[in-house]
Amino acid sequence: MENSKHDVGEVEMKEGNNLKNSNGKEQHELVLMRTYVESQDPTTKEVDDKTLRRFLRARDLNVEKASAMFLKYLNWRRVFIPNGSISESEISNELAQKKVFLQGHDKEGRPIEVVFGAKHFPNKTKGGLEEFKRFVVYALEKICSRMPGDQEKFTAIGDGQGWGYSNFDLRAYLGALSILQDCYPERLGKLYLVHVPVIFMTAWKIISPFIDSNTRNKIVFVEDKKLTSTLLEAIDESQLPEIYGGKLQLVPIQES
């Protein structure tokens, strides 16, 4: 028994040292990254460590790749959001579809977003794809602003009930995916796909190769018969929308 306890103690000590070393490596790489990006763009001095760390983690602590990703993001933001935010007047067509809702938090304190795929239709107005991308940024900015100080991620529920080929919008889907992965890395905590129709899997086969491994690992396909029980594992009943067996009413994102 004494040897057994000794072995367990050694394992715990090794795990503790590995965690310490891992955190130490991340901090070291973060310092290197900050030094480099500040030399390339002095405005980076105003960016907090949490933001830089998200880009660093998204590139598996590779300073060169993370720095390139972050500097590209800064340039994108200056062009795409020159005023610092997206006004609702810029995305009126997208908001009118009432396809994204925002309310509640999961058990980890992450705000919850609900997206209805069947309410999305390709925006055929002039500049429609750009309006959709602005809508995506509007939604991401809003949900990020709801995160408590110690939280950096959000939870999403993607509802496919009623989804059909008339809703399939490859350019929009890939545009949203690119924005999420390239400009808001390490923001998605979990994505639950519910009420997924069989025909959606055809679209999924086209989209999934564009999803990086970090994002793919956060996606869960939920069986209809286990829907409520699966969501309740992560979300308290008081914070779960009524339509999934909880007690919260859905609130359109523009009204939340």
C-alpha positions in Angstrom: 0.0 0.0 0.0 2.8 2.4 0.8 4.3 1.9 -2.6 0.9 2.5 -4.2 0.5 5.8 -2.4 4.0 6.7 -3.3 3.3 6.0 -7.0 0.1 8.1 -6.9 2.0 10.9 -5.3 4.6 10.8 -8.0 2.0 10.9 -10.7 0.2 13.9 -9.2 3.5 15.7 -8.8 4.4 15.0 -12.4 1.0 16.2 -13.6 1.4 19.3 -11.5 4.9 20.0 -13.0 3.6 19.4 -16.5 0.8 21.9 -16.0 3.3 24.4 -14.5 5.7 23.9 -17.4 2.8 24.2 -19.9 1.7 27.5 -18.4 5.3 28.7 -18.2 5.8 27.9 -21.9 2.6 29.8 -22.8 3.6 32.8 -20.8 7.1 32.8 -22.4 5.6 32.5 -25.9 3.2 35.3 -25.1 6.0 37.6 -24.1 7.8 36.9 -27.4 4.5 37.4 -29.4 3.8 40.8 -27.7 7.4 42.0 -28.4 7.1 41.1 -32.1 3.6 42.4 -32.8 4.3 45.7 -31.0 7.4 46.1 -33.1 5.1 45.7 -36.2 2.2 47.7 -35.0 2.6 50.0 -32.0 -1.2 50.1 -31.4 -0.9 46.5 -30.1 0.3 48.0 -26.8 -3.3 48.7 -26.1 -4.3 45.1 -26.5 -4.6 43.0 -23.4 -2.8 39.7 -22.8 -6.1 37.7 -22.9 -6.7 38.7 -26.5 -3.1 37.8 -27.6 -3.3 34.6 -25.7 -6.4 33.5 -27.7 -4.6 33.9 -31.0 -1.6 32.1 -29.5 -3.6 29.2 -28.4 -5.4 29.1 -31.8 -2.0 28.5 -33.4 -0.8 25.9 -30.8 1.6 28.4 -29.2 3.4 29.0 -32.5 4.5 32.6 -32.1 5.2 33.3 -35.8 1.8 31.9 -36.9 -0.1 33.5 -34.1 1.5 36.9 -34.7 0.7 36.8 -38.4 -2.9 35.8 -37.6 -3.3 38.6 -35.1 -1.8 41.3 -37.3 -4.0 40.2 -40.1 -7.0 40.5 -37.8 -6.1 44.0 -36.8 -6.0 45.1 -40.4 -9.3 43.4 -41.1 -10.9 45.1 -38.1 -9.8 48.6 -39.2 -11.3 48.0 -42.6 -14.4 46.1 -41.7 -15.4 47.9 -38.4 -13.8 51.3 -38.8 -16.2 52.8 -36.2 -15.6 50.0 -33.7 -19.1 48.5 -34.0 -21.8 47.4 -36.5 -25.0 49.5 -36.4 -28.3 47.7 -36.8 -29.2 50.0 -39.7 -26.4 48.2 -41.7 -27.9 44.8 -41.2 -31.7 45.4 -41.3 -32.3 42.6 -43.9 -30.5 40.0 -41.7 -32.2 41.2 -38.5 -35.6 40.9 -40.1 -35.2 37.1 -40.4 -35.1 36.8 -36.6 -32.8 33.8 -36.8 -30.4 34.5 -33.9 -31.3 34.7 -30.2 -29.3 35.5 -27.2 -30.1 34.8 -23.6 -28.9 32.9 -20.5 -25.6 31.4 -19.5 -24.4 27.8 -19.3 -23.0 26.3 -16.1 -19.6 27.7 -16.8 -21.0 31.2 -17.1 -20.7 31.3 -20.9 -23.5 33.3 -22.7 -25.8 31.2 -24.9 -26.7 31.9 -28.5 -29.4 30.1 -30.4 -29.4 30.0 -34.2 -32.2 28.7 -36.4 -30.9 27.5 -39.7 -34.3 27.3 -41.3 -34.8 31.0 -40.8 -31.8 31.9 -42.9 -32.2 32.5 -46.6 -29.5 33.8 -49.0 -29.5 37.6 -48.9 -30.1 38.6 -52.6 -30.0 42.3 -52.1 -27.0 44.3 -53.5 -24.1 43.6 -51.2 -26.1 40.9 -49.5 -23.1 38.7 -48.6 -21.3 41.7 -47.0 -24.4 42.5 -45.0 -24.5 38.9 -43.8 -20.9 39.1 -42.7 -21.6 42.3 -40.8 -24.5 40.6 -39.1 -22.1 37.8 -38.0 -19.7 40.3 -36.6 -22.6 42.2 -34.9 -23.7 38.9 -33.2 -20.2 37.9 -32.2 -19.5 41.4 -30.7 -22.7 41.3 -28.8 -22.2 37.9 -27.3 -18.6 38.6 -26.4 -19.8 41.8 -24.6 -22.0 39.5 -22.4 -19.1 37.5 -21.1 -18.3 37.9 -17.4 -14.8 39.1 -16.6 -13.4 35.6 -16.1 -15.0 34.1 -19.2 -13.8 34.2 -22.8 -16.1 31.8 -24.5 -19.7 31.4 -25.5 -22.0 28.4 -26.1 -24.2 28.1 -29.2 -27.2 25.9 -30.1 -27.6 25.5 -33.9 -31.2 24.3 -34.6 -31.7 22.6 -37.9 -35.4 21.9 -37.6 -37.1 22.6 -40.9 -33.8 23.3 -42.7 -33.9 22.6 -46.4 -31.9 23.2 -49.6 -33.5 26.7 -49.9 -31.6 27.6 -46.7 -28.3 26.3 -48.0 -26.0 29.3 -48.5 -22.4 28.1 -48.9 -20.8 31.5 -49.3 -22.5 32.8 -46.2 -21.6 29.7 -44.2 -18.0 29.8 -45.2 -17.9 33.5 -44.6 -19.2 33.1 -41.0 -16.8 30.2 -40.4 -13.8 32.3 -41.6 -14.8 35.2 -39.4 -15.2 33.0 -36.3 -12.0 31.1 -36.8 -9.7 33.9 -38.0 -11.0 36.9 -36.2 -12.6 35.5 -33.0 -10.4 32.5 -32.2 -10.9 30.6 -29.0 -14.3 32.3 -28.4 -16.5 29.3 -29.2 -16.8 27.0 -26.2 -19.3 24.5 -27.5 -21.7 24.2 -30.4 -24.7 21.9 -30.0 -26.3 21.0 -33.3 -29.9 19.9 -32.7 -32.9 18.7 -34.8 -30.4 18.0 -37.6 -32.3 16.8 -40.7 -30.8 14.1 -42.9 -30.5 16.4 -45.9 -28.3 18.8 -43.9 -25.5 16.1 -43.9 -25.0 16.7 -47.6 -24.2 20.3 -46.8 -22.1 19.3 -43.8 -19.8 17.2 -46.1 -19.1 20.3 -48.1 -18.5 22.6 -45.1 -16.7 20.4 -42.7 -13.3 20.3 -44.5 -13.1 24.0 -43.9 -13.5 23.6 -40.2 -10.2 23.5 -38.3 -9.6 20.8 -35.7 -9.9 23.1 -32.7 -13.4 24.2 -33.8 -14.5 20.7 -34.9 -13.7 19.3 -31.4 -16.3 21.8 -30.0 -19.2 20.6 -32.2 -21.7 18.1 -30.8 -24.5 16.5 -32.8 -27.3 15.9 -30.4 -29.8 13.1 -30.8 -33.4 14.2 -30.7 -34.3 11.6 -28.0 -31.4 12.9 -25.8 -31.9 16.6 -26.6 -33.1 17.9 -23.3 -30.9 15.6 -21.1 -27.8 16.5 -23.1 -28.3 20.2 -22.9 -29.2 20.1 -19.2 -25.8 18.5 -18.6 -24.2 21.9 -19.5 -27.1 24.3 -19.0 -29.2 24.8 -15.9 -33.0 24.5 -16.5 -33.5 28.1 -15.5 -31.1 29.2 -18.3 -32.2 26.8 -21.0 -34.8 28.0 -23.6 -38.3 26.7 -23.1 -38.3 25.0 -26.5 -35.6 22.7 -25.3 -37.2 21.8 -22.0 -36.0 24.8 -20.0 -37.6 28.0 -18.6 -36.2 30.9 -20.6 -38.1 32.5 -23.5 -36.2 33.2 -26.7 -35.1 36.8 -27.2 -34.0 38.0 -30.7 -30.5 39.2 -30.5 -31.4 42.8 -31.4 -33.7 42.9 -28.4 -31.4 41.2 -25.9 
